[in-house]
Amino acid sequence: MTSVAVGQVLRQLPEGGRLWVRGLGRSMWPLLRSGDSLQVLRCAAEAVAPGDLAVLLRADGGLTAHLVTGTSPVRTASLLGREDPSAELLGRVIRVRTRGVELPVPVFARPLLRAAQRLGTTAFHSPVSRGALRLAREWGTSAWTRPGRARWLGAWTVRPLRPGEAQALLVFVGHHLPLAAAELGAELARGTGLALGAFDARGRLRGFLYAEEGSARVRWHGVAPVARGLGVDGALLRELARQARARGWKVPSLPLHRPGG
């Protein structure tokens, strides 16, 4: 079920109704991860307060789960303090399933969540913090760390994704390419196109490519930072060419946008 469809189901619930939804994206990381499940309590605006984790219906029909920063009207923002445009409040999160554990989100956690958001906002706007994060990111994907990352990830398996792996792909995309998650989810639901995945030796998805059916034109692709510079992009493109020939499609000749990935 797509995010838009889930949003409509949640919207039709009466106040007090509950529904588990799957979260995609990284705007609340590290409090929430892409792929975490959220139990939403359907409620009105009068039932939320600053520090609540609210679920909103965006203008495009998708869902957002962000912290309430103010009421009358309800205002929300990401963990780093980026304010959301006006959206319809559907409810608040009361439980979270993450890393195999189910946790309650009680009302007395509101001050803690607000404090976490203030800390995240301060860090996000600090030149020192942002500079340190950028250096850490560059170091983690540099040629210096490439041999160690290659040994840790092991041998690669690149293949078409199976039907039961669509959710794992959406979780991956929600974290690494959040703006593409909703549109890709709709494509997967229609069953068109070809999705390829690059899996490390432990079977973890570290990269993907999605191509249009017939033309094999690449619509989306992404590689996790830990796997960049290890030839994953090239392996995905070679597998796409092989799959295109097997299906009688036009074989792509253009390289991916990130060479050496």
C-alpha positions in Angstrom: 0.0 0.0 0.0 1.4 3.4 -1.0 1.9 6.3 1.4 -1.0 8.1 -0.2 -3.3 5.1 0.3 -2.2 4.7 3.9 -2.9 8.4 4.5 -6.5 8.1 3.2 -7.1 5.0 5.4 -5.8 6.9 8.4 -7.9 10.0 7.5 -11.1 7.9 7.5 -10.5 6.6 11.0 -12.7 8.0 13.8 -11.0 9.9 16.6 -9.5 7.4 19.0 -8.8 4.9 16.2 -5.3 3.5 15.9 -3.2 2.4 12.9 0.3 1.1 12.4 2.2 2.8 9.5 5.7 2.4 8.2 7.9 5.5 8.3 10.2 6.3 5.4 12.8 9.1 5.4 15.6 10.5 7.7 14.2 13.8 8.9 13.8 12.4 12.4 17.1 10.4 12.5 18.5 9.2 14.9 15.3 9.2 16.9 13.5 7.4 14.1 15.0 5.4 11.3 13.6 4.8 7.8 11.6 1.7 8.1 10.5 2.1 11.7 6.8 1.3 12.3 4.6 4.0 14.1 1.3 3.4 15.8 -0.8 6.5 15.2 -3.7 7.6 17.4 -6.3 9.5 15.4 -7.0 12.7 17.2 -7.9 16.4 16.7 -5.5 19.4 17.0 -6.7 20.0 20.6 -5.2 16.7 21.7 -1.5 17.5 20.7 1.0 19.6 22.5 4.6 20.7 21.8 6.9 17.7 22.0 4.3 15.3 20.5 5.2 13.3 17.4 2.4 14.3 15.0 1.4 12.6 11.8 0.4 15.0 9.1 -1.2 14.7 5.7 0.8 16.7 3.2 -0.7 18.5 0.2 0.7 15.8 -2.1 -1.2 13.2 -0.2 1.9 11.7 1.6 2.5 11.5 5.3 5.0 13.2 7.5 5.8 12.4 11.2 7.4 15.4 12.9 7.6 17.0 16.3 4.9 19.6 17.3 6.5 22.9 18.0 3.4 25.0 18.6 -0.4 24.9 18.6 -3.2 27.2 17.5 -2.5 26.5 14.7 -0.5 23.3 14.9 3.1 23.8 13.8 5.6 21.0 13.3 9.3 20.7 12.4 11.9 18.0 11.7 14.4 17.0 14.4 16.9 19.6 13.0 14.2 22.3 13.3 13.2 22.7 9.6 9.6 23.9 9.8 6.9 22.2 7.8 4.4 24.0 5.6 0.8 23.9 6.7 -0.7 20.3 6.6 -3.7 18.4 7.9 -3.1 16.8 11.3 -4.2 13.2 11.4 -3.0 12.1 14.8 0.0 11.5 17.1 2.4 8.7 17.5 1.9 6.6 20.6 4.2 3.6 20.0 7.3 2.9 17.8 8.7 -0.4 16.6 12.4 0.0 15.9 15.3 -2.4 15.8 13.0 -5.3 16.8 11.8 -3.5 19.9 8.3 -1.9 20.6 8.5 1.3 22.6 5.7 3.6 24.0 5.8 7.3 23.3 4.1 8.6 26.5 3.0 12.2 27.0 5.6 12.7 29.7 8.3 12.3 27.0 7.3 15.6 25.4 9.9 17.7 27.3 12.6 15.2 26.3 11.7 15.2 22.7 11.6 19.0 22.6 15.0 19.1 24.2 16.3 16.7 21.6 14.9 18.9 18.9 16.5 22.0 20.4 19.8 20.2 20.6 19.5 19.0 17.0 18.6 22.5 15.8 21.6 24.0 17.6 24.0 21.5 16.2 22.5 21.9 12.6 23.1 25.6 12.7 26.6 25.4 14.3 29.4 25.9 11.7 31.7 23.8 13.9 29.3 20.8 14.1 28.4 21.0 10.4 32.1 21.2 9.5 32.9 18.2 11.7 30.1 16.2 10.1 31.2 17.0 6.6 34.8 16.0 7.4 33.6 12.7 8.9 31.4 12.0 5.9 34.3 12.7 3.5 36.7 10.6 5.4 34.2 7.7 5.6 33.9 7.6 1.8 37.5 8.4 0.9 40.1 6.3 -0.8 41.8 6.0 2.6 39.0 3.9 4.0 38.2 2.0 0.8 40.3 -1.2 1.5 38.8 -1.5 5.0 35.3 -1.0 3.7 35.8 -3.5 0.9 37.0 -6.2 3.4 34.1 -5.4 5.8 31.4 -5.6 3.1 32.8 -8.6 1.3 31.7 -10.0 -2.0 28.9 -8.3 -3.9 25.7 -9.9 -5.3 23.9 -7.8 -7.9 20.5 -9.1 -9.1 16.9 -8.1 -9.7 14.9 -7.5 -6.5 12.3 -10.2 -5.6 8.7 -9.2 -5.0 9.1 -9.6 -1.2 12.1 -7.2 -1.2 10.2 -4.1 -2.3 9.7 -2.8 1.3 13.4 -3.2 2.0 14.1 -1.1 -1.1 11.7 1.6 0.0 13.3 1.7 3.5 16.7 2.1 1.8 15.5 4.8 -0.5 13.6 6.6 2.4 17.0 7.0 4.1 19.3 7.8 1.2 16.9 9.4 -1.3 13.8 10.5 0.7 12.4 12.7 -2.0 12.1 9.7 -4.4 10.5 7.3 -1.9 6.8 8.1 -2.7 7.1 8.1 -6.4 9.2 4.9 -6.4 6.7 3.3 -4.1 3.9 4.0 -6.6 6.1 2.5 -9.4 6.7 -0.7 -7.4 3.0 -1.0 -6.6 2.2 -0.9 -10.4 4.8 -3.6 -11.0 6.4 -1.9 -13.9 10.1 -1.3 -14.5 13.1 -3.2 -13.3 14.6 -2.8 -9.8 18.1 -4.1 -9.2 19.9 -4.4 -5.9 23.5 -4.6 -4.8 23.8 -6.8 -1.6 26.9 -7.2 0.5 28.2 -10.5 1.8 25.7 -10.4 4.7 22.8 -9.9 2.4 22.3 -6.2 3.2 21.0 -3.9 0.5 23.7 -1.3 -0.2 22.7 0.1 -3.6 19.9 0.0 -6.1 18.9 1.0 -9.6 15.5 1.3 -11.0 15.0 1.4 -14.8 11.9 1.9 -17.0 10.4 -1.1 -18.6 11.3 -1.5 -22.3 13.8 1.3 -22.6 15.9 0.4 -19.5 16.4 4.1 -18.9 17.6 4.7 -15.4 15.0 6.6 -13.3 16.6 6.3 -9.9 19.8 4.9 -8.4 21.6 5.2 -5.2 24.6 3.7 -3.3 25.0 3.8 0.5 27.9 6.0 1.5 29.8 3.0 3.0 29.8 1.3 -0.4 30.8 4.3 -2.5 34.0 4.0 -4.5 33.8 0.2 -4.5 32.5 -0.3 -8.0 28.8 -0.8 -7.1 27.5 1.7 -9.7 29.4 -0.1 -12.4 28.2 -3.5 -11.3 24.5 -2.3 -11.3 24.9 -0.9 -14.8 26.4 -4.1 -16.1 23.6 -6.1 -14.6 21.1 -3.7 -16.1 22.6 -4.3 -19.6 22.5 -8.0 -19.1 18.9 -8.0 -18.0 18.0 -5.6 -20.8 19.5 -8.0 -23.4 17.7 -11.0 -21.8 14.4 -9.1 -22.1 14.9 -7.8 -25.6 15.0 -4.2 -24.4 17.2 -1.4 -25.7 20.6 -1.8 -24.0 21.6 1.4 -22.1 24.9 3.0 -23.0 25.0 6.0 -20.8 27.0 5.8 -17.5 25.5 6.5 -14.2 25.8 10.0 -12.8 28.3 9.1 -10.0 31.3 7.5 -11.7 33.4 5.2 -9.6 30.6 4.3 -7.2 
